[in-house]
Amino acid sequence: MMIEWTLNKTRKKILNDPSRHKVIVAGRRWGKTILSLMYLLKDEFKPNERRWYITPTYRQGRMIVFPILRQMFNGFVGAKLNETEMSVVFENGAELAVKGADNENNLRGVELTKCVMDEMAYIKPHVWEEIIMPMLVTTQGEVLFIGTPSGYDTMYDLYSKGQSEEGWNSWQFKTIDGGFVPKEEIERAKRSMDESVFRQEFEGSFETTGNRAAWNFDRETHVVKAKELSNKLWYGVDHNVDFNTAVLCTEYSDGTVHFFDEIRLKNSNTEELAIEMKKIAPNIECYPDPAGRNRSTTSRRTDHDILAQHGFLIRAKKSHPSHVDRLNALNRKLKDAEGNISMTVDPSCVYLIKDLEQCQRDRRGGLDKSNMNLTHALDACSYGISHKFPIRRMLGSSMSW
């Protein structure tokens, strides 16, 4: 069997991208294995360096990746193929090897210059954080994370880093984009699979089986870079002992809003949050949790008092809006009944995006607060949205806000 090394414009762009950390989320049969090997073989091997292709299990590496290496290097002059170690060792001592993450202790103790972590959704996160990452530090090595998502998993977090952090880049592809699977086969699979499973497996989509709080949010539609910011800025703020959070919004003359910055402080207080807010955008309107008029997370002054003393103009209702009303207002802003989009988010707002994609509703239709790592940015955002753009309610024969 001949290997078809298809290098289209997209694959060339990925391979030539200078980012040390690359993340590719792709549907099944997109061509992940071939591209990963291209990535590892792209540059000249220096003496004694190590490059690894890591799969979730030893068995997967043995069955899927190593046969391709065997085909490429069997009888190759200047390289020795080791079947037992699943490796290729070159004359200058450089090594290219396939490893399984299931026996993680066998991965420790060496330096790496380049690494692929395949199907990262099925590799324990600490294998990267505690074992592989330190092996790349001394060499300033590179890594490619690649795979199909499995819900909002490790791949989601890595993909989000690639959308916002320096030294990272990320891409998302559907199976059809790879050019290896005919459209008819994909359509046949679509007819026989659950919709969410199909999106995950063939469209590389992050899916959840829950009841999403921001049900109108779509990353492809709502996550954009603003061409310009208006002069009208305001903060939404959520006060919490675990995470104090503020999201910064610009509002345009047509009522469209764009969230373009966020602050998240762990184990902090309102005073520290206000100081950070002032550094970015001082003396502007602020839409905090209405309950903040009655208490502070850490002092005798209320949260609203502290924000006001730092120059922010407090805009808050006397009573706390219900979760249902806030979520309805938020989702209408994301997309109204006529399909109009009047809210977008900058890619750098990773916590707000994560909340919009992952926060769930409880049985009463409100916001599920069971995961303390979530909801803070969504709360901060929706306090401002529900105050400025409330849902109208019909009461008897009259209309009220």
Residue pairs with C-beta under 8 A, 6 or more apart in sequence:
1 71
3 34
3 68
3 71
3 72
4 34
5 34
5 38
6 31
6 34
6 179
7 15
7 38
8 179
10 171
10 173
10 177
11 31
11 35
11 38
14 22
14 24
14 35
14 39
14 171
15 35
15 38
15 39
15 42
17 169
19 162
19 167
19 168
19 169
20 140
20 141
20 142
20 143
20 167
20 168
21 142
21 143
21 145
21 158
21 161
21 162
21 167
21 168
21 169
22 39
22 142
22 143
22 144
22 145
22 162
22 168
22 169
22 170
22 171
23 144
23 145
23 146
23 155
23 158
23 159
23 161
23 162
23 168
23 169
23 170
23 171
24 32
24 35
24 144
24 145
24 146
24 147
24 170
24 171
24 172
24 173
25 147
25 148
25 149
25 155
25 159
25 170
25 171
25 172
25 173
25 204
25 206
26 32
26 146
26 147
26 148
26 171
26 172
26 173
26 174
26 175
26 177
26 178
26 204
27 148
27 173
27 174
27 175
27 176
27 177
27 178
27 201
27 202
27 203
27 204
28 148
28 175
28 201
28 202
29 175
29 178
29 180
29 181
30 173
30 174
30 175
30 177
30 178
30 180
30 204
31 178
31 179
31 180
32 118
32 146
32 147
33 64
33 65
33 68
33 118
34 68
35 146
36 53
36 116
36 118
36 144
36 146
37 53
37 65
37 68
37 69
39 114
39 116
39 144
40 51
40 53
40 96
40 114
40 116
41 96
43 114
45 51
45 90
45 92
45 94
45 96
46 92
46 94
46 113
47 92
47 93
47 94
48 92
48 93
48 94
49 94
49 95
49 113
49 114
49 139
50 94
50 95
50 97
50 110
50 111
50 112
50 113
51 94
51 95
51 96
51 97
51 112
51 113
51 114
51 115
52 96
52 97
52 98
52 99
52 112
52 114
52 115
52 116
53 61
53 65
53 96
53 97
53 98
53 99
53 115
53 116
53 118
54 61
54 98
54 99
54 100
54 101
54 107
54 115
54 116
54 117
54 118
54 123
54 127
54 132
55 61
55 64
55 65
55 98
55 99
55 100
55 101
55 118
55 119
56 100
56 101
56 102
56 118
56 119
56 122
56 123
57 100
57 101
57 102
58 99
58 100
58 102
58 103
59 100
60 100
60 118
60 119
61 86
61 98
61 99
61 100
62 86
62 98
65 86
65 98
65 118
66 86
66 98
69 81
69 86
69 88
69 96
69 98
70 81
70 83
73 79
73 81
73 88
74 81
76 88
78 90
78 91
79 88
79 89
79 90
79 91
80 88
80 89
80 90
81 87
81 88
82 88
82 89
85 97
86 97
86 98
86 99
87 95
87 96
87 97
87 98
88 95
88 96
88 97
89 95
90 96
99 106
99 107
101 107
101 117
101 123
101 124
101 127
104 124
104 127
104 131
107 127
107 131
107 132
107 135
108 131
110 135
111 135
111 136
111 138
111 139
111 141
112 132
112 135
112 136
112 139
112 141
113 136
113 139
113 141
113 142
114 141
114 142
114 143
115 132
115 135
115 136
115 141
115 142
115 143
115 144
116 143
116 144
116 146
117 123
117 128
117 132
117 143
117 144
117 145
117 146
118 146
118 147
119 146
119 147
119 148
120 128
120 145
120 146
120 147
120 154
120 155
120 158
121 147
121 148
121 149
121 150
121 153
121 154
121 155
122 147
122 150
123 154
125 154
128 145
128 154
132 143
133 143
135 141
136 142
136 143
145 155
145 158
147 155
148 200
148 201
148 204
149 155
149 156
149 200
149 204
149 205
149 206
149 207
150 200
151 200
151 206
151 207
151 208
151 209
152 206
152 208
152 354
152 357
152 358
155 206
156 206
156 354
156 357
158 170
159 170
159 172
159 206
160 170
160 350
160 353
160 354
161 168
161 170
161 350
162 168
162 169
162 170
162 171
163 170
163 223
163 347
163 348
163 350
164 347
164 348
164 350
172 204
173 204
174 202
174 203
174 204
175 181
175 186
175 201
175 202
175 203
175 204
176 183
176 186
176 202
186 202
189 198
189 201
189 202
190 198
190 202
193 201
196 207
196 209
197 207
199 205
199 207
200 206
200 207
206 357
208 358
208 360
210 360
210 361
211 360
211 361
212 357
212 358
212 359
212 360
212 361
213 327
213 355
213 359
213 360
213 361
213 367
213 368
213 378
214 327
214 330
214 331
214 334
214 355
214 356
214 357
214 359
214 378
215 331
216 331
216 332
216 334
216 335
217 331
217 334
217 356
217 357
219 353
219 357
221 335
221 341
222 334
222 341
222 343
222 344
222 345
222 356
223 344
223 345
223 346
223 347
223 353
224 258
224 344
224 345
224 346
224 347
225 346
225 347
226 250
226 258
226 260
226 344
226 346
229 250
229 258
229 260
230 250
230 251
230 252
230 253
232 250
232 251
232 252
233 248
233 249
233 250
233 251
233 281
233 284
233 285
234 248
234 249
234 251
234 284
234 285
234 286
234 287
234 315
234 384
235 246
235 247
235 248
235 249
235 277
235 281
235 284
235 285
235 286
235 287
235 312
235 380
235 384
236 246
236 247
236 249
236 287
236 288
236 379
236 380
236 381
236 382
236 383
236 384
236 385
237 245
237 246
237 273
237 277
237 286
237 287
237 288
237 289
237 292
237 307
237 380
237 383
238 244
238 245
238 246
238 288
238 289
238 376
238 377
238 379
238 380
238 383
239 270
239 273
239 288
239 289
239 291
239 292
239 296
239 297
239 303
240 297
240 376
241 267
241 297
242 266
242 267
242 372
242 376
243 264
243 265
243 266
243 268
243 372
243 373
243 376
244 263
244 264
244 265
244 268
244 269
244 270
244 272
244 273
244 297
245 262
245 263
245 264
245 265
245 273
245 351
245 376
245 377
245 379
245 380
246 262
246 263
246 273
246 276
246 277
246 380
247 259
247 261
247 262
247 263
247 349
247 352
247 377
247 380
247 381
247 384
248 259
248 260
248 261
248 262
248 263
248 277
248 280
248 281
249 257
249 258
249 259
249 260
249 381
249 384
250 257
250 258
250 260
251 257
251 388
252 258
254 342
255 342
255 389
256 342
256 343
256 344
257 333
257 342
257 343
257 344
257 385
258 343
258 344
258 345
258 346
259 343
259 344
259 345
259 346
259 349
259 352
259 381
260 345
260 346
260 348
260 349
261 280
261 281
261 346
261 348
261 349
262 348
262 349
262 350
262 351
262 352
262 377
263 273
263 276
263 277
263 280
264 351
264 376
264 377
265 272
265 273
265 276
269 296
269 297
269 298
269 299
270 292
270 296
270 297
270 298
270 299
270 303
270 306
270 307
271 298
271 299
271 306
274 306
274 307
274 309
274 310
274 312
275 310
277 286
277 310
277 312
278 310
278 311
282 310
282 311
282 312
283 311
283 312
283 313
284 312
284 313
285 312
285 313
285 315
286 307
286 312
286 313
286 314
286 315
287 315
287 316
287 383
287 384
287 387
287 388
288 303
288 304
288 307
288 314
288 316
288 383
289 303
289 316
289 320
289 379
289 383
290 316
290 317
290 318
290 319
290 320
290 321
290 383
291 320
292 302
292 303
292 304
292 307
292 316
293 302
293 303
293 304
293 316
293 318
294 302
295 302
295 303
296 302
296 303
296 305
296 306
297 303
299 306
301 309
304 314
304 316
307 314
308 314
315 387
316 383
316 387
317 387
321 383
321 386
321 387
322 366
323 365
323 366
323 367
324 364
324 365
324 366
325 386
325 390
325 391
326 367
326 382
326 383
326 385
326 386
327 361
327 365
327 366
327 367
327 382
328 391
329 382
329 385
329 386
329 389
329 390
329 391
330 343
330 378
330 381
330 382
330 385
330 386
332 389
332 391
333 342
333 343
333 385
333 389
334 341
334 343
335 341
336 342
343 385
345 352
345 353
345 356
347 353
349 377
351 376
351 377
352 377
352 378
352 380
352 381
354 374
354 377
355 374
355 375
355 376
355 377
355 378
355 381
356 378
358 374
359 367
359 368
359 374
359 375
359 378
360 368
361 367
361 368
362 368
362 369
367 375
367 378
367 379
368 375
369 375
390 401
392 399
392 400
392 401
393 399
393 400
393 401
